[in-house]
Amino acid sequence: MKTKTPHTPLILVSNDDGYDSPGIYALVLALRSLGEVVVCAPATQQSATGHAITVQMPLRARPVSRGRHFRGWAVEGTPVDSVKLGVTTLLDRKPDLVVSGINHGMNTSINVIYSGTVSAATEGAILGIPSIAMSLGSHALDADLRGAARFAKTISRIVLERGLPAGTLLNVNVPAVPPEHIAGVEITRQGRSTWDDGFETRADPNGKEYYWLFGEYVWDSDPLADDSALRRNSISVTPLHYSLTDDRLFSDLQSWNIPGKKR
């Protein structure tokens, strides 16, 4: 009787900091023992691009490698372009898992809307693949990535075994502290922290005006919020889905007297 060959998981890794960021390299090294890891990530920095896709320009990709464990493509587009192109065109089979990160900077509360890291994972979920977004609570390129890399491997192993509901991804944020100082893991909801921001008017060397975004983060006080967990030095794990319908208002709108509304 023939024995069945064990299935080797295929893991697609992406990010929004670019294929050459320290975070994505640490992620690839952390996941390589779980299966075959292939990178499809932006060729350049793409932070805060959200779920943007390229529709009016040619989309190009070139093979890249960074040592024998890091191989894949640098895509001249957005994080979502990278995942979509990888899954539909560049890879020879559908990935078993998409992991986006490790992002430099937390992706909690309102930041989820802007985040290219989360959007790359969201695209994986849209394409029917269990997906995880991984972020670290520090923008420093020399930040300690060990805790985030270790937990990325842990949660990826669990998701490969258990799967995720259709259309749902996990948004993971890790505090920027040494691994021994991480207080634990908390299951959280997306918080309501916001940015109190605006634009500063400046002048370039030629005297022409331009505008520079600045702002202050206004923290959510909800103890179950994702960024509240980070403030306690805990890892935050938040299930997200891409249905944006407000179900309560949907029901309430049925009673509104809107001219032309069908009953």
C-alpha positions as CSV (number, residue, x, y, z in Angstrom):
1,M,0.0,0.0,0.0
2,K,1.3,3.4,-0.9
3,T,2.0,5.9,1.9
4,K,0.6,9.4,1.6
5,T,3.2,12.0,1.2
6,P,2.9,14.6,4.0
7,H,1.7,18.0,2.8
8,T,4.3,20.7,3.2
9,P,2.5,24.0,4.0
10,L,3.2,26.9,1.7
11,I,3.4,30.2,3.6
12,L,3.3,33.5,1.7
13,V,5.0,36.4,3.6
14,S,4.4,40.0,2.8
15,N,4.6,43.4,4.5
16,D,4.3,47.2,3.8
17,D,7.8,48.2,4.9
18,G,9.4,46.7,1.8
19,Y,11.0,43.3,1.1
20,D,14.4,44.5,2.5
21,S,13.1,45.5,6.0
22,P,14.5,43.8,9.1
23,G,11.0,42.8,10.2
24,I,10.2,40.7,7.1
25,Y,13.6,39.0,7.3
26,A,13.0,38.0,10.9
27,L,9.6,36.7,10.1
28,V,10.9,34.5,7.3
29,L,13.5,33.0,9.5
30,A,11.0,32.4,12.2
31,L,8.5,30.6,9.9
32,R,10.9,28.5,7.8
33,S,10.6,25.5,10.1
34,L,6.8,25.4,9.6
35,G,6.9,24.9,5.8
36,E,8.0,26.4,2.5
37,V,8.2,30.2,2.9
38,V,7.9,32.5,-0.2
39,V,8.0,36.3,-0.1
40,C,5.9,38.6,-2.2
41,A,6.4,42.1,-0.8
42,P,6.6,45.7,-2.1
43,A,9.9,46.8,-3.6
44,T,9.7,50.0,-1.7
45,Q,8.3,51.5,1.5
46,Q,4.4,51.3,1.4
47,S,3.3,52.2,4.9
48,A,-0.2,53.7,5.3
49,T,-1.3,52.7,1.8
50,G,-4.3,50.8,3.2
51,H,-6.0,48.5,0.8
52,A,-4.9,50.3,-2.3
53,I,-4.3,48.4,-5.6
54,T,-2.6,49.3,-8.8
55,V,-5.1,49.7,-11.7
56,Q,-3.7,52.5,-14.0
57,M,-0.1,51.4,-14.2
58,P,1.8,48.2,-15.2
59,L,2.6,46.0,-12.2
60,R,6.1,44.6,-12.3
61,A,7.8,42.1,-10.0
62,R,11.4,40.9,-9.9
63,P,12.9,37.8,-8.2
64,V,14.8,38.5,-5.0
65,S,16.8,36.5,-2.5
66,R,18.6,37.3,0.8
67,G,20.4,34.2,1.6
68,R,19.2,30.6,1.1
69,H,16.2,30.9,3.3
70,F,14.8,34.1,1.8
71,R,13.4,34.0,-1.7
72,G,10.5,35.5,-3.6
73,W,9.5,38.6,-5.5
74,A,9.8,42.3,-5.0
75,V,6.6,43.9,-6.4
76,E,6.6,47.5,-7.6
77,G,3.2,48.1,-6.1
78,T,1.2,48.0,-2.8
79,P,1.1,45.3,-0.1
80,V,-2.3,44.2,-1.5
81,D,-0.9,44.1,-5.0
82,S,1.9,41.9,-3.7
83,V,-0.4,39.3,-2.1
84,K,-2.9,39.3,-5.0
85,L,-0.2,38.9,-7.6
86,G,1.6,36.3,-5.6
87,V,-1.5,34.1,-5.0
88,T,-3.1,34.4,-8.4
89,T,0.0,34.5,-10.7
90,L,3.5,34.1,-9.2
91,L,3.1,31.0,-6.9
92,D,2.6,27.6,-8.4
93,R,-0.1,26.7,-5.8
94,K,-2.4,28.4,-3.4
95,P,-0.7,29.2,0.0
96,D,-1.9,27.6,3.2
97,L,-1.2,30.7,5.2
98,V,-0.5,34.4,4.6
99,V,1.6,36.3,7.2
100,S,2.2,40.0,6.9
101,G,4.9,41.8,8.9
102,I,6.7,42.1,11.1
103,N,5.7,45.7,10.8
104,H,7.7,48.4,12.5
105,G,5.0,50.3,14.5
106,M,1.8,49.1,16.1
107,N,-1.3,48.5,14.0
108,T,-4.1,49.0,16.5
109,S,-7.4,50.9,16.6
110,I,-7.8,53.5,13.8
111,N,-4.3,52.5,12.5
112,V,-5.9,49.3,11.2
113,I,-7.7,51.3,8.5
114,Y,-4.6,52.9,7.2
115,S,-2.2,49.9,7.6
116,G,-0.7,48.3,4.5
117,T,0.4,45.4,6.8
118,V,-3.1,44.6,7.9
119,S,-4.5,45.1,4.4
120,A,-2.0,42.5,3.0
121,A,-3.4,40.0,5.5
122,T,-7.0,41.1,4.7
123,E,-6.4,40.4,1.0
124,G,-5.2,36.9,2.0
125,A,-8.5,36.4,3.9
126,I,-10.5,37.8,0.9
127,L,-8.8,35.2,-1.3
128,G,-9.8,32.4,1.1
129,I,-6.5,31.9,2.9
130,P,-6.0,32.0,6.7
131,S,-4.1,35.2,7.3
132,I,-2.2,36.9,10.1
133,A,-0.9,40.5,10.4
134,M,2.1,40.9,12.7
135,S,3.2,44.3,14.1
136,L,5.7,45.5,16.7
137,G,5.1,48.5,18.9
138,S,8.2,50.4,17.8
139,H,9.2,52.2,14.6
140,A,12.9,51.8,15.3
141,L,14.6,49.6,12.6
142,D,17.0,48.3,15.3
143,A,14.1,47.3,17.7
144,D,14.2,43.9,19.4
145,L,12.2,41.6,17.0
146,R,12.8,38.4,19.0
147,G,9.5,38.4,20.9
148,A,7.4,39.2,17.8
149,A,9.3,36.5,15.7
150,R,8.8,33.8,18.3
151,F,5.1,34.6,18.7
152,A,4.7,34.7,14.9
153,K,5.9,31.1,14.7
154,T,3.6,30.1,17.6
155,I,0.4,31.6,16.3
156,S,1.2,30.5,12.7
157,R,1.5,26.9,13.8
158,I,-1.8,27.1,15.6
159,V,-3.6,28.7,12.6
160,L,-2.1,26.1,10.2
161,E,-3.6,23.4,12.5
162,R,-6.9,25.0,13.3
163,G,-7.6,27.4,10.4
164,L,-9.7,30.5,10.7
165,P,-13.3,31.4,9.8
166,A,-13.8,32.5,6.2
167,G,-13.1,36.2,5.8
168,T,-11.5,36.6,9.2
169,L,-7.8,37.4,9.9
170,L,-5.8,37.7,13.1
171,N,-4.2,41.1,13.8
172,V,-1.3,40.6,16.2
173,N,0.5,43.4,18.0
174,V,3.6,42.7,20.1
175,P,5.0,45.2,22.7
176,A,8.5,46.5,22.0
177,V,10.2,44.9,25.0
178,P,12.6,42.1,25.4
179,P,10.9,38.6,25.2
180,E,11.4,38.0,28.9
181,H,9.4,41.2,29.7
182,I,6.3,40.3,27.7
183,A,3.5,39.9,30.2
184,G,1.4,37.4,28.3
185,V,-1.1,37.2,25.5
186,E,-4.5,38.9,25.5
187,I,-7.5,38.4,23.1
188,T,-8.7,41.9,22.3
189,R,-11.1,43.9,20.2
190,Q,-10.1,46.7,17.8
191,G,-9.8,49.8,20.0
192,R,-11.2,53.3,19.4
193,S,-8.0,55.2,19.8
194,T,-7.7,58.0,17.2
195,W,-5.3,60.6,15.9
196,D,-5.7,64.3,16.7
197,D,-3.9,65.4,13.6
198,G,-3.5,68.2,11.1
199,F,-1.1,69.6,8.6
200,E,1.8,72.0,9.2
201,T,2.5,74.5,6.3
202,R,6.1,74.6,5.4
203,A,8.3,76.0,2.6
204,D,10.7,74.1,0.4
205,P,14.2,75.6,-0.6
206,N,12.5,77.4,-3.5
207,G,9.9,79.0,-1.2
208,K,7.0,76.9,-2.4
209,E,4.5,75.8,0.2
210,Y,4.0,72.1,1.1
211,Y,2.1,70.4,3.9
212,W,3.5,68.0,6.5
213,L,1.1,65.7,8.5
214,F,1.6,65.7,12.3
215,G,-0.6,64.5,15.2
216,E,-1.0,63.1,18.6
217,Y,-2.4,59.7,19.4
218,V,-5.5,59.8,21.7
219,W,-5.5,56.5,23.6
220,D,-8.7,54.4,24.1
221,S,-9.4,53.7,27.8
222,D,-11.2,50.4,27.1
223,P,-9.2,47.6,28.9
224,L,-10.2,45.1,26.2
225,A,-8.8,47.3,23.4
226,D,-5.8,46.1,21.4
227,D,-3.6,49.0,22.3
228,S,-4.5,48.8,25.9
229,A,-3.0,45.4,26.0
230,L,0.2,46.7,24.5
231,R,0.4,49.3,27.3
232,R,0.4,46.4,29.7
233,N,3.3,44.8,27.8
234,S,1.0,42.1,26.6
235,I,0.7,40.6,23.1
236,S,-2.6,41.6,21.5
237,V,-4.5,39.2,19.3
238,T,-7.6,40.6,17.6
239,P,-9.9,38.8,15.1
240,L,-10.8,41.1,12.2
241,H,-13.2,40.7,9.3
242,Y,-13.8,42.9,6.2
243,S,-17.6,43.3,6.5
244,L,-18.1,47.0,7.3
245,T,-21.9,47.0,7.6
246,D,-23.3,48.5,10.8
247,D,-25.9,45.9,11.5
248,R,-27.7,47.9,14.2
249,L,-28.1,50.9,11.9
250,F,-29.1,48.6,9.0
251,S,-32.0,47.4,11.1
252,D,-32.9,51.0,12.3
253,L,-32.8,52.3,8.7
254,Q,-35.8,50.1,7.9
255,S,-38.0,52.4,9.9
256,W,-36.7,55.7,8.4
257,N,-39.1,57.5,6.1
258,I,-36.8,57.8,3.1
259,P,-38.6,58.8,-0.1
260,G,-38.5,56.0,-2.7
261,K,-37.3,53.4,-0.1
262,K,-38.7,50.0,-0.9
263,R,-40.5,48.1,1.8
